[in-house]
Amino acid sequence: MTARIKLTVAVAVVGVLTAACTASHHTGPSVSSGKAQVAHAGAAGLQLDPTARGPAPNVPGAKSGGTVTVLDTASLATGLDPANAYTTGGDEILNLTVRTLTHYQRRGDSYVLVPDLATNLGTVTDGGLTWTFRLKDGLRYEDGTPISAADVAYSIKRSFAPELPGGTTYQKEFFVDGLKYRGPYDDGDAYAGVDAPDGKTLVIHLTKKFPDMPYFASFPLFSPVPESKDNKKDPQQYGLHPIATGPYRIASFKESHELVLTRNPQWDPGTDPIRHQYPDRFDFKLGQSYLTASQQMIEDRGSAQTSILSGIDAPTYSSLMSAPDGAQRLVTGTEPCNQFLYIDTRKVPDVRVREAIGLATPHASVWKVTGSVPGVTIVPSTTLLPPGTPGRIDFDPLGDGSKGDGDPAAARKLLVQAGSVGFKIRWLYASDFPVSVNVMQLFKKAFERAGFTFTATPVVAEQLSAESNNPNAPINLRLGNWCSDWPSGSSWFPALFYGPLIKQNPHDAPNESFLDAPDVDAAINRIEATDDLRSAAHQWGELDKLVMTKYYPAVVFGSGREPVIRGAEVGGLHVDSTLGEPFYTDLYVS
């Protein structure tokens, strides 16, 4: 199972579990035509445009010059190596310095998948088992040397190396010999899954169809890495200064402290439909105290006026809204994330009891005690797919809107119908983490009001994740959240509700509700075999409704939002809905 991590400032509903997992088994659209294919739901719906060309459209009012400072509580301690880059924050920074085969262009509130280094979104042949990408002309590194397809192939090969752990595993699952090849340091440069027959052509060979390949090609591992610049004796050194192909290059990088980016004079905006080069410099202040940084942003003096800070908690929100222009300096956008209370369907077999759990859930109180700000850091949601996912159907399986503090009377009525009054809820919490204790107490009160019996087992915070992921743990509810790698139902159902995962992972709980439903599995298999984007998106939306109305395997706590505070002199701030991070490339100093 792979996990793209999103590090958050405010405490999430999951208590101490702040990692946002993503699916490891995806498929989706095939794009090889010359016309844009569009499938979306709402303003943030995904679009694909194989015909997009550079330069990127100008940001209205943008000016050149100055320094944008990013105050960041994260550390980037693992560096910025494209081979194992797999955090939302790190990936968004890399979008300034490296270019990939494909990437997302902002168009209003939508993010459109477009060709980046490649001339299109890839051509698929051989019954879906071969993908070919052609590189554009005139592409160069920061030192002026030309980029070749062999460099992209070498970058992909590095992603298999055990010396560079923690990255995505899609290539291991789908590429030829992906489970055998151990990268260029152990197995050499000869690898059957990737080929560069000439300087402009990259060919990828698959073991099974992977229609989501255009999405995957936007990941940093599909940026070029010249073999001559790699330190094969110590591969992790490359992550301290990946060679720039984007509008900015690394001027200095002190891990856990500061990352400074300056303009890359070799970047050609005419080949880039995504990025701009407005500021002279980006200064990422890493490992910052949120309390100190947020106070600086509220006061908006000196360097804070040209700074941004992601994330907000309830006290900071209240103070910012009291500032003279605080409301104008807070920008929010969607995240591809949902927060869940997974119900172990093995131990709670009656769907009426599972629905009673949903009706009894005290959403509003939990949001309050965890520091969430409704409408700013989280919004009510009743579907497994978050808002903005193509094909999402807006429905409410319980009719409660997933807000307020639950309906204990309606929950008890279902328990009576099921003959299950007194059903025992088994909970796990971190006894040394106050928020986790408070959340446990809220659920205990709410569930007992509805007619459940509630038993909570304490563990120390550092053990909570491992104990929760244990399939044999003496619990029947698990808190967690999920963020997709790209906006598609293929990022959700195959990883969260696919029955075969239970047997494949006897010591882990990737399917945390342990839903094992033949009709759901058959639907997942059928949709994964669908190449057409519109059809697949519609089918994922219908499956969402089927799963929640027929099985109700999880309570949806809400959908995440990303708040960002900007200084008064920062313009062009938007939230990248594909990552839930600031879209740095549009920023400018006014």
C-alpha positions in Angstrom: 0.0 0.0 0.0 1.3 3.4 -0.9 0.7 6.6 1.0 1.1 10.2 -0.2 1.5 12.0 3.1 -0.2 15.3 3.8 1.2 17.0 7.0 -1.4 19.2 8.7 -1.1 21.9 11.2 -4.5 21.7 12.9 -5.3 18.5 14.7 -7.4 16.2 12.6 -10.3 14.1 13.7 -8.0 11.1 13.5 -6.3 12.3 16.7 -2.6 11.5 16.2 -3.0 9.8 12.8 -2.1 12.7 10.4 -1.0 10.6 7.5 -3.3 10.7 4.5 -3.2 7.4 2.7 -3.8 6.8 -1.0 -4.7 3.9 -3.1 -2.1 1.6 -4.6 -4.4 0.0 -7.2 -5.7 2.5 -9.7 -6.9 2.7 -13.2 -8.7 5.4 -15.1 -8.9 7.3 -18.4 -7.0 6.6 -21.6 -6.0 9.7 -23.5 -4.5 9.5 -26.9 -6.7 11.7 -29.1 -6.1 15.2 -30.1 -9.2 16.6 -28.5 -9.7 17.6 -24.9 -11.8 15.1 -22.9 -13.7 16.6 -20.0 -15.5 15.0 -17.1 -16.2 17.0 -14.0 -18.5 17.5 -11.1 -18.5 21.0 -9.8 -15.9 23.8 -10.2 -13.0 21.6 -9.1 -13.8 18.7 -11.5 -10.8 17.3 -13.4 -10.3 18.0 -17.0 -7.8 16.8 -19.5 -6.5 18.8 -22.5 -3.9 17.0 -24.6 -3.6 20.1 -26.9 -2.5 22.6 -24.3 0.7 24.5 -25.2 3.0 27.1 -23.5 3.3 29.7 -22.4 0.9 29.5 -19.4 -1.8 32.2 -19.4 -0.8 35.3 -17.4 -2.2 35.7 -13.9 -4.2 39.0 -13.9 -2.4 41.7 -12.1 0.8 39.7 -11.7 4.2 41.6 -11.3 7.8 40.4 -11.6 10.3 40.6 -8.8 10.6 40.3 -5.1 10.7 37.3 -2.7 7.8 35.1 -1.6 8.5 33.5 1.9 6.7 30.3 2.7 6.4 29.6 6.4 6.3 25.8 6.7 5.9 23.7 9.8 7.2 20.6 7.9 10.9 19.9 7.6 11.6 18.3 4.2 14.0 16.1 6.2 13.9 13.4 3.4 15.0 15.9 0.8 13.5 16.6 -2.7 14.5 13.5 -4.7 12.0 12.9 -7.5 12.4 9.2 -7.1 10.8 9.0 -3.6 8.9 12.4 -3.4 5.5 11.4 -2.0 4.3 14.2 0.2 1.8 16.8 -1.0 3.9 19.6 0.3 7.2 18.3 -1.2 5.5 17.6 -4.5 4.1 21.1 -4.8 7.6 22.6 -4.2 9.1 20.3 -6.8 6.5 21.7 -9.3 8.6 24.9 -9.2 11.9 23.2 -9.9 11.3 20.1 -12.0 8.9 19.4 -14.9 7.2 16.1 -15.5 5.7 14.4 -18.6 2.3 15.7 -17.7 1.0 18.1 -15.0 -2.0 20.2 -14.0 -2.7 23.7 -15.3 -5.0 26.0 -13.3 -8.0 27.3 -15.2 -10.1 29.3 -12.8 -11.1 26.9 -10.0 -10.4 23.8 -12.1 -7.1 22.0 -12.6 -6.6 20.5 -16.1 -4.2 17.7 -16.8 -2.0 18.9 -19.7 1.2 17.9 -21.5 4.3 19.3 -19.7 7.6 17.9 -21.0 5.7 15.6 -23.4 3.9 16.7 -26.5 0.6 15.1 -25.5 -0.8 13.0 -22.7 0.7 9.8 -24.1 -0.3 7.3 -26.8 -1.4 3.8 -25.8 -1.0 0.7 -28.0 -0.5 -3.0 -27.7 -3.9 -3.5 -26.1 -3.2 -1.0 -23.4 0.1 -2.5 -22.4 2.4 0.1 -24.0 2.5 3.9 -23.5 4.7 6.2 -25.6 5.6 9.8 -24.8 7.4 12.2 -27.1 9.4 15.1 -25.6 9.1 18.6 -26.8 11.9 20.5 -28.5 14.1 23.0 -26.8 14.1 21.5 -23.2 17.1 22.2 -21.1 18.5 21.7 -17.6 19.6 24.6 -15.4 23.2 24.2 -16.7 22.1 24.5 -20.3 22.5 20.9 -21.3 19.6 19.3 -23.3 17.1 17.0 -21.7 16.7 13.5 -23.3 14.2 10.7 -23.0 17.0 8.6 -21.6 17.1 11.0 -18.6 13.4 10.4 -17.9 14.0 6.7 -18.3 16.8 6.8 -15.8 14.7 8.8 -13.3 12.0 6.1 -13.5 14.6 3.4 -12.9 15.8 5.1 -9.8 12.3 4.9 -8.3 12.7 1.2 -8.0 15.8 1.4 -5.9 15.5 0.3 -2.2 18.2 2.9 -1.5 15.4 5.5 -2.1 12.5 4.2 0.0 9.1 5.8 0.7 7.9 6.6 -2.8 4.9 5.5 -4.9 4.6 1.9 -5.9 2.4 2.1 -8.9 5.4 1.4 -11.2 6.1 -1.7 -9.2 2.6 -3.0 -9.6 2.0 -2.1 -13.3 5.4 -1.9 -15.1 7.0 -5.0 -16.6 9.2 -6.7 -14.0 8.3 -4.0 -11.5 8.3 -6.5 -8.6 11.7 -7.9 -9.6 13.8 -4.9 -10.7 15.7 -3.2 -7.9 16.9 -0.1 -9.6 20.2 0.9 -11.4 22.4 0.6 -8.3 21.6 -3.1 -7.7 20.5 -4.4 -11.1 22.1 -2.1 -13.5 20.6 0.2 -16.2 19.0 -2.6 -18.3 15.3 -2.7 -17.4 12.6 -4.1 -19.6 9.8 -1.8 -18.4 11.2 1.4 -19.8 12.9 2.2 -23.1 14.3 5.3 -24.8 14.8 4.3 -28.5 15.9 7.8 -29.4 16.5 11.2 -27.7 12.8 12.3 -27.8 10.9 9.0 -27.3 10.1 7.3 -24.0 8.3 3.9 -24.1 6.8 2.3 -21.0 5.8 -1.4 -21.0 3.1 -2.7 -18.6 2.1 -6.1 -17.3 -1.6 -5.1 -17.2 -3.7 -2.2 -18.5 -3.2 1.1 -16.6 -5.4 3.8 -18.2 -4.6 6.2 -15.4 -1.0 6.5 -16.8 -1.5 10.2 -17.9 -2.2 11.0 -14.2 0.7 9.0 -12.9 3.0 10.7 -15.4 2.6 13.9 -13.4 4.4 12.5 -10.5 8.0 13.8 -9.8 9.6 10.4 -10.7 8.7 11.3 -14.4 11.0 14.3 -14.3 14.4 13.8 -16.0 17.5 12.9 -14.0 20.8 13.0 -15.9 22.8 9.8 -14.9 26.0 11.9 -14.8 24.6 14.0 -11.9 23.6 11.0 -9.8 25.8 10.0 -6.9 25.6 6.2 -7.2 27.7 5.7 -4.0 25.2 7.8 -2.0 22.0 8.2 -4.1 20.2 10.2 -1.4 22.6 13.1 -2.1 20.7 13.9 -5.3 17.6 15.0 -3.3 19.6 17.9 -1.9 19.9 19.5 -5.3 17.8 17.9 -8.0 18.8 19.5 -11.3 16.2 22.1 -12.3 14.1 21.9 -15.4 11.3 24.3 -14.1 11.3 28.0 -13.6 13.3 27.9 -10.4 16.5 26.2 -9.2 17.8 25.4 -5.8 20.2 28.1 -4.5 20.6 26.6 -1.1 19.0 23.8 1.0 19.5 23.3 4.7 17.4 20.3 5.6 14.8 21.0 8.2 15.7 24.7 8.2 15.5 26.6 4.9 15.2 26.1 1.1 15.9 29.0 -1.2 14.9 28.9 -4.9 16.0 31.5 -7.5 15.2 31.9 -11.1 16.4 29.3 -13.6 17.6 31.2 -16.7 17.4 28.1 -18.9 13.6 27.6 -18.4 11.7 28.4 -21.6 8.1 29.6 -20.8 7.2 28.9 -24.4 7.4 25.1 -23.8 5.6 25.3 -20.4 1.7 25.6 -20.2 1.7 25.5 -16.4 4.2 27.6 -14.7 5.3 31.2 -14.3 8.4 32.9 -13.0 7.1 36.0 -11.3 9.1 36.3 -8.0 12.9 36.5 -8.1 13.1 34.1 -5.2 11.2 31.7 -3.0 12.3 31.3 0.6 10.9 28.3 2.4 11.4 28.6 6.1 11.1 25.0 7.3 10.3 23.5 10.7 8.6 26.7 11.9 6.6 26.9 15.1 3.0 27.3 14.0 2.2 29.4 17.1 4.9 31.9 16.2 4.3 31.8 12.4 0.6 32.3 12.7 1.0 35.3 15.0 3.3 36.9 12.5 0.8 36.4 9.7 -2.1 37.8 11.8 0.0 41.0 12.5 1.1 41.2 8.8 4.1 43.3 9.4 7.5 43.4 7.7 8.4 40.2 5.9 5.0 38.7 6.9 3.5 40.9 4.2 5.2 38.9 1.5 4.7 35.5 3.2 2.2 32.7 3.2 1.3 30.1 5.8 -0.8 26.9 5.2 -3.2 25.6 7.8 -5.3 27.3 10.5 -6.7 26.3 13.9 -9.7 27.7 15.6 -7.9 30.3 17.8 -5.8 31.5 14.8 -9.0 31.7 12.7 -10.8 33.8 15.3 -7.8 36.2 15.6 -7.4 36.5 11.9 -11.0 37.3 11.4 -10.7 40.1 14.0 -7.8 41.7 12.1 -8.7 44.7 9.8 -8.2 42.8 6.5 -7.9 39.2 7.9 -10.9 37.8 6.0 -9.4 39.1 2.7 -6.0 37.4 3.5 -7.4 33.9 4.1 -7.7 31.8 1.0 -9.3 28.3 1.2 -9.6 25.5 -1.4 -10.6 21.9 -1.6 -8.4 19.0 -0.7 -8.8 15.5 -2.3 -9.4 14.1 1.2 -12.2 12.7 3.3 -12.2 11.8 7.0 -13.9 8.6 7.9 -15.1 6.5 10.8 -14.6 3.0 9.4 -17.0 0.3 10.7 -15.6 -3.2 10.8 -18.3 -5.0 8.9 -17.1 -8.4 10.1 -17.9 -7.4 13.7 -20.9 -5.2 12.9 -22.7 -7.4 10.3 -26.2 -5.8 10.5 -26.3 -2.7 8.3 -29.0 -1.2 10.5 -26.5 -1.2 13.4 -23.9 0.4 11.1 -26.5 3.1 10.1 -27.3 3.7 13.8 -23.6 4.3 14.4 -23.7 6.9 11.6 -26.8 8.6 13.1 -25.3 8.7 16.6 -22.0 10.3 15.5 -21.5 13.7 17.0 -19.9 15.5 14.1 -20.1 19.1 15.3 -18.7 18.3 18.8 -15.8 16.3 17.4 -14.9 19.1 14.9 -14.9 21.6 17.8 -12.7 19.5 20.1 -10.2 18.8 17.4 -9.8 22.4 16.4 -11.5 22.1 13.1 -13.2 25.2 11.6 -16.4 24.2 9.7 -16.4 25.6 6.2 -12.7 26.5 6.4 -10.8 23.4 7.3 -13.6 20.9 6.9 -17.1 20.8 5.2 -19.9 18.3 5.9 -20.0 15.4 3.4 -22.1 12.3 3.1 -20.4 10.5 0.2 -17.3 8.4 0.0 -16.0 10.5 -2.9 -15.0 14.1 -1.9 -16.4 17.1 -3.7 -14.9 17.8 -7.1 -14.3 14.2 -7.9 -15.5 13.5 -11.5 -18.7 11.6 -11.5 -19.5 12.2 -7.9 -23.2 12.0 -7.0 -24.4 14.2 -4.2 -26.6 12.0 -2.0 -27.3 11.5 1.7 -27.8 7.9 2.7 -29.0 8.7 6.2 -30.7 12.0 5.6 -28.8 13.7 8.4 -26.4 15.8 6.4 -23.4 14.4 8.4 -23.5 17.5 10.6 -24.9 18.5 14.0 -24.4 16.2 17.0 -26.3 13.2 15.7 -29.8 11.9 16.2 -29.8 9.5 19.2 -33.5 8.9 18.9 -33.3 7.8 15.3 -30.2 5.7 16.1 -32.0 3.9 19.0 -35.0 3.2 16.8 -32.7 1.3 14.3 -31.1 -0.6 17.2 -34.6 -1.7 18.4 -35.5 -2.8 14.9 -32.3 -4.8 14.7 -32.7 -6.3 18.2 -29.3 -4.8 19.1 -29.9 -2.3 21.9 -26.8 -2.4 24.0 -24.6 -3.4 21.1 -21.0 -3.0 22.3 -18.8 -0.4 20.6 -15.1 -1.2 21.0 -12.8 1.9 20.7 -9.1 2.6 20.7 -7.6 5.9 21.8 -4.2 7.4 22.8 -4.3 7.9 26.5 -1.3 10.3 26.5 -2.8 12.5 23.8 -5.5 14.9 25.2 -7.3 15.4 21.9 -7.7 11.6 21.5 -9.0 11.3 25.0 -11.5 14.1 24.4 -12.7 12.5 21.2 -13.2 9.2 22.9 -15.2 10.8 25.6 -17.5 12.5 23.1 -18.1 9.3 21.3 -18.8 7.4 24.5 -21.4 10.0 25.5 -23.1 10.1 22.1 -23.2 6.3 21.6 -24.5 5.6 25.0 -27.3 8.1 24.5 -28.3 6.2 21.4 -28.4 2.8 23.2 -25.0 1.4 22.6 -22.5 0.1 25.2 -19.1 1.7 24.8 -15.7 0.2 25.7 -12.5 2.1 25.1 -9.0 0.6 25.2 -6.1 3.0 25.9 -2.7 2.8 24.2 0.2 5.3 24.0 0.1 7.7 21.0 3.1 6.2 19.2 1.3 2.8 19.2 -2.1 4.0 18.0 -1.5 3.7 14.3 0.0 0.2 14.5 -2.7 -1.0 16.8 -5.5 0.5 14.6 -4.0 -1.2 11.5 -4.0 -4.6 13.2 -6.9 -6.6 11.6 -7.1 -8.6 14.8 -7.3 -5.6 17.2 -10.2 -5.9 19.7 -12.1 -2.9 18.1 -14.9 -2.5 15.7 -14.5 1.2 14.7 -11.4 2.8 13.2 -10.8 6.5 12.6 -8.8 7.5 9.5 -8.7 9.7 6.5 -7.9 9.2 2.8 -6.5 11.5 0.1 -6.4 10.5 -3.6 -3.4 10.6 -5.8 -5.6 12.0 -8.6 -9.2 12.9 -8.9 -10.9 9.6 -9.8 -12.9 6.9 -8.0 -10.1 4.6 -9.0 -8.1 6.3 -6.2 -10.8 5.2 -3.6 -12.8 2.1 -4.1 -10.0 -0.4 -5.2 -8.0 0.5 -2.1 -10.7 1.1 0.5 -13.5 -1.4 -0.3 -12.0 -4.2 -2.4 -12.6 -7.5 -0.7 -9.6 -9.4 -2.0 -7.3 -7.0 -0.2 -8.4 -8.6 3.1 -6.8 -12.0 2.3 -3.8 -10.4 0.5 -2.9 -8.4 3.6 -3.5 -10.7 6.6 -1.4 -8.5 8.9 -2.6 -5.1 7.8 -6.0 -3.4 7.4 -5.9 -1.6 4.0 -9.6 -2.3 3.7 -10.4 -0.8 7.1 -14.1 -1.6 7.0 -13.3 -5.2 5.9 -16.2 -5.0 3.4 -16.2 -8.2 1.4 -19.1 -7.8 -1.0 -19.0 -9.7 -4.3 -21.2 -7.2 -6.1 -18.9 -4.3 -5.1 -15.8 -6.3 -6.1 -17.4 -7.1 -9.5 -18.2 -3.4 -10.0 -14.6 -2.4 -9.2 -13.3 -4.9 -11.7 -15.7 -3.8 -14.4 -15.0 -0.1 -14.0 -11.2 -0.7 -13.9 -11.5 -2.3 -17.3 -13.3 0.9 -18.7 -11.0 3.1 -20.8 -13.5 5.9 -21.4 -13.2 8.7 -18.7 -16.8 9.9 -18.8 -18.2 6.3 -18.5 -15.8 5.3 -15.7 -16.4 8.5 -13.7 -20.2 8.0 -13.9 -19.8 4.4 -12.8 -17.6 5.3 -9.8 -20.3 7.8 -8.7 -23.0 5.1 -8.9 -20.8 2.7 -7.0 -20.4 5.3 -4.2 -24.2 5.4 -3.9 -24.5 1.6 -3.9 -21.9 1.0 -1.3 -23.2 3.7 1.1 -26.9 2.9 0.7 -26.6 -0.9 0.7 -23.7 -1.5 3.0 -22.8 1.7 4.9 -19.3 0.6 5.8 -18.1 4.0 7.0 -19.3 7.2 8.5 -18.1 10.2 6.5 -16.9 12.9 9.0 -16.4 15.5 6.3 -14.3 16.6 3.4 -11.0 18.5 4.0 -10.3 22.0 2.9 -6.9 23.7 2.9 -6.8 27.3 4.4 -3.8 29.5 3.5 -3.0 32.9 5.1 -1.3 35.4 2.8 0.5 38.6 3.6 -1.0 41.7 2.1 1.6 42.0 -0.6 1.2 38.4 -1.9 -1.0 38.0 -5.0 -2.2 35.1 -7.2 -2.8 32.7 -4.3 -4.9 29.7 -5.0 -5.1 26.2 -3.6 -4.2 23.3 -5.9 -7.2 21.0 -5.5 -5.1 18.0 -6.8 -2.8 18.2 -3.8 -4.5 20.5 -1.3 -1.5 22.8 -1.2 -0.8 26.4 -2.3 -0.3 26.6 -6.1 3.1 28.3 -5.8 3.7 28.9 -9.5 1.0 31.6 -9.7 2.2 33.6 -6.8 3.6 37.1 -7.1 4.6 40.1 -5.0 2.4 43.1 -5.5 
